[in-house]
């Protein structure tokens, strides 16, 4: 007996809401400057960069890198979405 398989196209059930539209404000390339203060220490300044992109209008993915005082080069990845 032969098996048959069918492939279904994925369907997107979620439709972007007003909260998803707000997330789109984050999309772009960003540079930030930070000042870190530890008790008894002089403030330390550092910078970081971040690229934020949209996935299907429902999620954002942020990828960044910078230099953390006392730690060294760092990278980060963050996803943000909204579940109605």
JOJO-V662262 format. One record per pair of residues at least 24 apart in sequence whose ideal C-beta (glycine too) atoms are under 6 Angstrom apart, sorted by sequence separation. I is the first residue (numbers start at 1). J is the second residue. D is the distance in whole Angstrom. If there is no record, write none. Layout:
((I/J/D) (I/J/D))
This chain:
((27/52/5) (44/69/4) (26/52/5) (27/54/5) (36/69/6) (26/60/5) (20/57/6) (23/60/5) (20/58/5) (16/57/4) (14/58/6) (23/80/6) (20/82/6) (19/82/4) (17/84/5))
